Amino acid sequence: MGKIYSAASQVLVWLGPASHNSDSVMQLWAAVGQEVRDMGIERYYTKEGWPLLHDIMSNTDPSDPETRQYQALLQKHAPDFAAQIRDGSIKSWFERPWFTRAWVTQEFCLGPDTVLVCGDQKLDADLVMLAGQILSYSSLLLVRPPYCLTVEELSSLDDPTADFFSCRKRRRGYETKTGDGKGDTLFVLLKKMFVGRETYAKVWRDRVYSLLGLAVDAEVLGIRPDYGDLWGEEKTVEIMTDMARRMITNDYSKRVDVLCYSGFPKVVPGLPSWVPDWKTNTVKSYYQVQKVVYPHYFAACGEGNLEVQVVPSWSTRVLGLGGFGSILLTCCLREMARKSGLMCTDGMGRA
């Protein structure tokens, strides 16, 4: 599927028939998106550019000509945003079922020319991204007179397109650091699609397989779709456990922070306690950092690189990691588990 969408000259995304004033929403996205594109906002979509754009949109220097230009744009479209937020049009558009399906991520992100179709209206998908940027920066205007939108009205706009566009931008080279491949790793994609989001797949293992076509580390991870024993719980546990182990221990990624998402309760029966099940609305970790823009907050290894030493175990369900401070970490984890009444297990009750 990834190859098909990547090779397509154009991908049409059918969002469904017109309803709840969706024609007006599509027209608003098209108008605002094209206007902000003509102003050149896309040149700020880099590691160095994001802080500059934030200052411009926050009106940090009102005397700056470009700041005045963008502030005028916010003022111009604030009445349209306010009206469509108040009547629920934008909220209804964001709640269309298409945005909650796991498999559509490839459809949306891989096509070089992706067009959204809703009723009789259609527009370049990237214009929605650009218009959404303006909407997000308009919030301070919208809570003030003459609009006076409530915090509840604004917070109800759970924009499902933000993570789609984040993936799409990375695939197209935005925010890419020197030396990076274009795109996100499987772990980053899993976070974008399942952490704090309503995302569904009929077959549980498709939560992984639906993202393989996008993951830049898919080949080095060596994960291959396996639909043998399709509904077998043991097979699902095996697949999810193997995937988590590969992400943590593979030389390309070494993502120990996979463990941050191994929360409880788990939907998949028998899953080891250290393996995330990536259920819908997986709880966010307290530790969130956008690596492309910001450095890590903590650096126990200083300027050096993290070294994961895999400790051989007697079971594929057990993960053993060794490193500096591991004794202290183990003691802390045991104490936390004791106080919370939990125990780290291998999914079969063994500590």
N, C-alpha and C positions, 0 to 999 in steps of 0.2 A: 504493500500500500504506500509506503514511504516513497518508493521509486516512482510509482504511478503519479502521485501528487506532485513530486518534484519535477517530473518531465512534462506535466500538463502546461499548455500555453495559458490556460485560464481555468480557475476553479470557481464554480458558482455554489454558494452556500445558501440553501433554502431554509429560511427561518420560520416560514409558515405564512398563512394568509393574513391580510390586514385586519387589525383589531385594536381597540383601545387607543385610537388616534395615532397608530404606528406610522401612517404616511407623514404626518407632521414631524415625528421624531426623526425619521429617515432624512427628511428634507433639512432639518436643523443640523444633523450630523454632517450632511454634505456641504451645507453653506459654511458652517464654522470651520470644518476641517480644511476645506479648500482655501479659505481666507488665511488661516494660520500657516498652512503649507506655503502659500505665496509669500508670507513674511519670513520664511526660512527657519521655522522652529526646529526642523529636523537636524540642523547642524549642531544643536546643543545636546543631542542624544549621544554623548560620550562621557567617559569618566571625568574629563576636565570640564565639559560643558554643563553638566547637571547643576553644579553649584551656581554657575552664572545664571542659568535659567531660573533657578529658585529665587535669586536676588531680584531678577527682573520682574517676575510674577508677584513677588512680595513687596514690590515698590520700595526697595531698599534705598535707591537713589532716584527720587522723583525728577531730578534735573537731567538724567540720562535720556537721550532721544529715543533709544530703543525701548527703554522702560516705559516711557510715555506712550509709545505706539502700542505696546502690549496691554497696558492699563486701559487704553481707549477701547481695545478689542473686548476686554472683560466687561467694561461698562456697556458697550453696544449690545452684547448678547445676554447680559444678565436678565433682562425682562423675559426673553424667550425661555431661558432655562427655568426661571422662577415659575412661569405659567405652566410648563410641562411637568415640573416636579409637583406642583400643587394639585394638578388634576390627575396625577398618577400615571401619565403617559410614559415617561422615561422608566419608571419603576416596572411597569408592565412589560416594556420592551426588554429590560434586563432579565426579567423572569421567564423568558421564553425557554421551553424545555431543551432546545438544541444546545444551549450553553452548558448543560449539566451532564452531557454524555462524554465518557472518557475517549472514545474513538475519534471524536471530531477534532481533537487537538492536531493530529497530522493534517487533516483536511484543511484546517485553518492556517497552519503555520508554514507548511512546506510549499504551497503554491506560489509561484513568483507573481501572479496576478490574481488575487483573491477578491471576489465580488460578493457582497452580501445582498441577498434578494429577500424582500419581505413584502408580500402582496404584489402590487404593481411597481413598487419602488426598488431600485437597486443602486448601489454605490460602492466605490473602492473601499475595501475593508480598512485600509490605513487611515482614511478620513475619519472613521469612528474613533480610532486611537488618538488622533490629533485633537478632535473635538472634545474627547473625554478629558484630555489634559487641561483644556480651557475650563471645562466644567468643574474639575477638581480645584482649580485655583480660584474659582468664582465664589467659593463657599463663604468667604469673609464678607463679600458684598451682599450675598443673598440673605444673610441673617440680620442685615441692617435695613433701616428704612430706605426706600419705600416698600421693599419686598417682605422683610420680616418673616422669613421662613423659620420654622422651629428646628431645633437640633434634631428632633425626632424625624422630621420630614427629610432632612439631609442624610441622617444616618441610615434611613430605610433604603437608600440607594446603594444596594450591595452590587457593585459593578462586577459582573463575571468576566468582562472582556479584558480587564487589566492583566491577568495572568496569561491569557492567550496572546495578548500583544507583547508582553514581556518575552515570551518564547519566540514569537515571530521576529521581534527586533534583534534578538541574539542570533537567529538563523541568518538574518540579512546583514550581519556585521556591526550593528549598532552596539555600543558599550563594550566592544571586544578589545581586550588588552593585547598588546604586542605579543605574538607567539601563541595566542589562544586559537583554538579552532572555532569556527563559527557555530554557535549553538550552546546548549546546556548539557551537563552530565545527567545521567539517569536520576541521581539523587536529587538534583536541583529541580528537575521536571516533576518528580514525585511530590516534592514540597509545594511547587506552584499549583499542581492540579488537585491535591487532596488535603492539604493543610488549611483548615478554615474555609473550605469550599464544598459546595454540593456537587459532587461528581460521581456518576454511577456507571457501573459496568455489570452486565448480567452474569458473566463468568468472572469469578474473583481474580483469577490470575491475569485477566485482561487489564487489570490496573497497572500491571507491569508491561505486558506485551503491547498495549496501545501506545506506549511512549518510546518503544525501542527504535522506531523509525526516525525519531527526533534526537535521540541521545548521541552525543559525540563520542561517548566511551562505550557504545554498544558492542563494538567489535572486541575491544580489549577485555571487557567483562565476560565475553563469551557466552552470554545468555541466549538461548535458542527457544523459541516457542514450543511448548510441549502440551498437547491436548489429549494425551493418553489418560485414561481414567478421568474423563472430563469433570465429573461431579464428585470424585473421591476426595474426602477431606484430607487423608494422609498425603495424597499427591500434592494438594494445594499447600499443605504445611511444608513439604519438601521443597517446593518451588520457591515459596516466600523466604524460607530459611536460607536456601542456597543464594538467592539474590542478595539478601542482606549481608551475608558473609563475603560475597564477592565485592560489594561496594566498600566494605570496611577494610578489607585486606589487599585489594588490588593496588599495584604500584602506581597506576594512573590516577586513582582517586584517593584512596586511603581516607575515607570519610568516617572517622570515629563518631562524628556527631549524628550519624544514623541512629545511634542509641538514644538521642534526645526524643525520638518519636516512638519509642517502644512503650507506649502508654497502655493503661488498663481502663476499662475491661476490653478484652480483645473479642472481635467478631468471629475470627477463625478459631475453632476449637483445637486445642493441642499445640498452638503455636508457642515456641519458646519465648520466655519473658523478654529477651533482648531483641526480638525481631518485630519491627513495626508491621501492622497489617494494612496500613494505608487505607483505612476505612474513610468513608465520607466524613468531612469535617474533622479530620484528625486534629487534635489540640496542638496549638502552636507551642514551640519550645520557648522558654524564657530567653534563650540566646538566639537572637535574630540579627544577622548582619548581611548587608549586600556587599559581597566580596568585590564586585566590580568597582564599586564606588568608595567603600570604606574599608579600612584595615580591620583585622580581628581585634576585639576588645581585650582578649586575653592571649598571652603568648608564653606558656610555661617553658617552651624550648628556646625562648629568646629569639635571636636572629636566625637560628638554625631551622631546618625543616623537620616536620614531624616524622618520627620513625616508628612504624608499627611492627612489633615483633610478634609473630603469630606463635602461640603456644600450642603444641599438639594436644589434642583432646581425645578422649575415648569415645566420643559420640559426635556425629555431624550436627547434633542439636546444641552442642556446647561451644561457646566461643571463648577462647583464651587469648588475652592480650597482655603483653608485658612491656614495661617501660619505666621511666623515671617516675617516682612517686606512686607506683602501683600498689605498694603495701598500704600507704596512707589512704589512697583512693578506695581500696578494698574495704578498709576499716570503716571509712565514712559511709560507703554504700550499705554495709552490713548494719551500721547503727541507724541509718535512715530507714532501712527495711524493718528493723526491729521496732522502731517507734511507730511506723505506719502499719505494722502487722502484716507486712508483705515479705515474700522470699523470692529471690531470683532463682528461676527454675529452668529446666530444659524443655518444658511443655508437657512432661510426663510425671511431674511431681517431684523430680529429683533436684536437690539444691545445687 
